[in-house]
């Protein structure tokens, strides 16, 4: 296995640690800022700042085709992926939402099959164990009490996985940070359209905790962690890029219990443990 560069190691740390805390930040921001409006403004601001920075450094703007790709990938990963996540957190504990999302590496491995990328035996076993853990999780009280939340998080993981695979194989973005910025801008516009269609109402001023959480999502969740994830997709295997999913559930659940007074049953902890075992098997079994 090739030695990981310092940049890749830093990006892995960002997706493991920062993303694990963003789910609680989404929950806090929902107190004043509705889900699609929250995600739309978050990515519009972050994407605009990042594009301004890359333009200042002399990097060329995306071409028409690259903007088109950014719109398609942004619609899937941000419109469906992050929009569905925020919507689900209205009725489901943030820790349980991220536990469900931990199945993403398995979905990406499945979605990569049409492109000739076949999992090893250990990866295949990990996919099976992870999916079994998700089936256990959705039978718990957290998701069974909220069919809408379950549907939202299912859509979220499916569209995020599809966007991740297509960005690697069919819909390349502009080079480097410019591509990430264009995706966030396009995804943010799609989310704002979704917010308008749903008639979401935003009441100014937001509560201080909600505003602080939103600022955290813009800076750490979008500018740092999301950009780090896109770097990993471009420079490493999909399995390594999505390895955050076996760390995020534990961090998110512990933070939710400690700061948001969320409750997680022993049965749901068992389901999360099964999912994490499956994801670890998938990551260990990845091909170099």
URTA-V16135 format. One record per backbone hydrogen bond with DSSP energy under -0.5 kcal/mol. NH is the residue of the N-H (numbers start at 0). CO is the residue of the C=O. E is the energy in kcal/mol with one decimal. If there is no record, write none. Layout:
NH&CO&E ; NH&CO&E
//
This chain:
8&4&-2.4 ; 9&5&-2.4 ; 10&6&-2.3 ; 11&7&-2.5 ; 12&8&-2.3 ; 13&9&-2.1 ; 14&10&-2.3 ; 15&11&-2.5 ; 16&12&-2.7 ; 17&12&-0.6 ; 17&13&-1.2 ; 18&13&-1.3 ; 20&16&-0.7 ; 20&17&-1.3 ; 21&17&-1.1 ; 22&18&-0.8 ; 24&20&-1.4 ; 25&21&-2.4 ; 26&22&-1.6 ; 27&23&-2.3 ; 28&24&-2.5 ; 29&25&-1.7 ; 30&27&-1.2 ; 31&28&-1.5 ; 32&28&-2.8 ; 33&31&-0.5 ; 37&33&-2.8 ; 38&34&-2.4 ; 39&35&-2.7 ; 40&36&-2.5 ; 41&37&-1.8 ; 42&38&-2.3 ; 43&39&-2.3 ; 44&40&-2.3 ; 45&41&-2.1 ; 46&42&-2.7 ; 47&43&-2.3 ; 48&44&-2.3 ; 49&45&-2.3 ; 50&46&-2.5 ; 51&47&-2.3 ; 52&48&-2.0 ; 53&49&-2.3 ; 54&50&-2.5 ; 55&51&-2.1 ; 56&52&-1.5 ; 57&54&-1.7 ; 58&53&-2.4 ; 66&62&-2.4 ; 67&63&-2.3 ; 68&64&-2.6 ; 69&65&-2.3 ; 70&66&-2.2 ; 71&67&-2.1 ; 72&68&-3.0 ; 73&69&-2.7 ; 74&70&-2.1 ; 75&71&-1.7 ; 76&72&-3.1 ; 77&73&-1.8 ; 78&73&-2.3 ; 79&74&-2.0 ; 80&75&-1.8 ; 81&76&-1.0 ; 82&77&-1.9 ; 83&79&-1.6 ; 84&80&-1.5 ; 85&81&-2.4 ; 86&82&-2.2 ; 87&83&-2.3 ; 88&84&-1.8 ; 89&86&-1.3 ; 90&87&-1.6 ; 91&87&-1.7 ; 96&92&-2.0 ; 97&93&-2.2 ; 98&94&-1.5 ; 99&95&-2.0 ; 100&96&-2.1 ; 101&97&-0.8 ; 101&98&-0.5 ; 102&99&-1.9 ; 103&100&-2.3 ; 104&101&-0.6 ; 105&102&-0.8 ; 106&102&-1.8 ; 107&103&-2.8 ; 108&104&-2.3 ; 109&105&-2.1 ; 110&106&-2.8 ; 111&107&-1.4 ; 112&109&-1.3 ; 114&111&-1.3 ; 115&112&-2.1 ; 116&111&-1.6 ; 117&115&-0.9 ; 123&119&-2.7 ; 124&120&-2.4 ; 125&121&-2.4 ; 126&122&-2.4 ; 127&123&-2.1 ; 128&124&-2.6 ; 129&125&-2.7 ; 130&126&-2.4 ; 131&127&-1.9 ; 132&128&-2.2 ; 133&129&-1.8 ; 134&130&-2.0 ; 135&131&-1.8 ; 136&132&-2.3 ; 137&133&-2.5 ; 138&134&-0.6 ; 138&135&-0.7 ; 139&136&-1.7 ; 143&139&-1.9 ; 144&140&-1.4 ; 145&142&-1.6 ; 149&145&-2.2 ; 150&146&-2.5 ; 151&147&-2.3 ; 152&148&-2.2 ; 153&149&-1.9 ; 154&150&-2.3 ; 155&151&-2.3 ; 156&152&-2.2 ; 157&153&-2.0 ; 158&154&-2.6 ; 159&155&-2.2 ; 160&156&-2.1 ; 161&157&-2.3 ; 162&158&-2.6 ; 163&159&-2.3 ; 164&160&-2.2 ; 165&161&-2.5 ; 166&162&-2.2 ; 167&163&-0.8 ; 167&164&-0.6 ; 168&164&-1.9 ; 169&165&-2.3 ; 170&165&-3.6 ; 177&174&-0.9 ; 178&175&-0.9 ; 179&175&-1.3 ; 180&176&-2.6 ; 181&177&-2.3 ; 182&178&-2.1 ; 183&179&-2.3 ; 184&180&-2.4 ; 185&181&-2.4 ; 186&182&-2.9 ; 187&183&-2.4 ; 188&184&-2.1 ; 189&185&-2.1 ; 190&186&-2.3 ; 191&187&-2.2 ; 192&188&-2.0 ; 193&189&-2.3 ; 194&190&-2.4 ; 195&191&-2.2 ; 196&192&-2.5 ; 197&193&-2.1 ; 198&194&-0.7 ; 198&195&-0.8 ; 199&194&-2.2 ; 202&31&-0.6 ; 202&200&-0.6 ; 203&201&-0.6 ; 210&206&-2.4 ; 211&207&-2.5 ; 212&208&-2.4 ; 213&209&-2.1 ; 214&210&-2.4 ; 215&211&-2.1 ; 216&212&-2.1 ; 217&213&-2.2 ; 218&214&-2.4 ; 219&215&-1.9 ; 220&215&-1.6 ; 221&216&-1.7 ; 222&217&-2.3 ; 223&218&-1.3 ; 224&219&-2.9 ; 225&220&-1.1 ; 226&221&-1.2 ; 227&223&-2.1 ; 228&224&-2.3 ; 229&225&-2.1 ; 230&226&-2.0 ; 231&227&-2.1 ; 232&228&-2.3 ; 233&229&-1.6 ; 234&230&-1.9 ; 235&231&-2.6 ; 240&236&-2.4 ; 241&237&-1.8 ; 242&239&-1.5 ; 244&241&-1.8 ; 245&242&-1.7 ; 246&243&-1.5 ; 247&243&-2.9 ; 248&244&-0.5 ; 250&246&-1.9 ; 251&247&-3.2 ; 252&248&-2.6 ; 253&249&-2.4 ; 254&250&-2.4 ; 255&251&-2.5 ; 256&252&-2.2 ; 257&253&-2.3 ; 258&254&-2.9 ; 259&254&-0.6 ; 259&255&-1.4 ; 261&255&-2.1 ; 268&264&-2.1 ; 269&265&-2.1 ; 270&266&-2.0 ; 271&267&-2.4 ; 272&268&-2.3 ; 273&269&-2.1 ; 274&270&-2.2 ; 275&271&-2.6 ; 276&272&-2.2 ; 277&273&-2.1 ; 278&274&-2.4 ; 279&275&-2.6 ; 280&276&-2.2 ; 281&277&-2.0 ; 282&278&-2.6 ; 283&279&-2.7 ; 284&280&-1.7 ; 285&282&-1.2
//
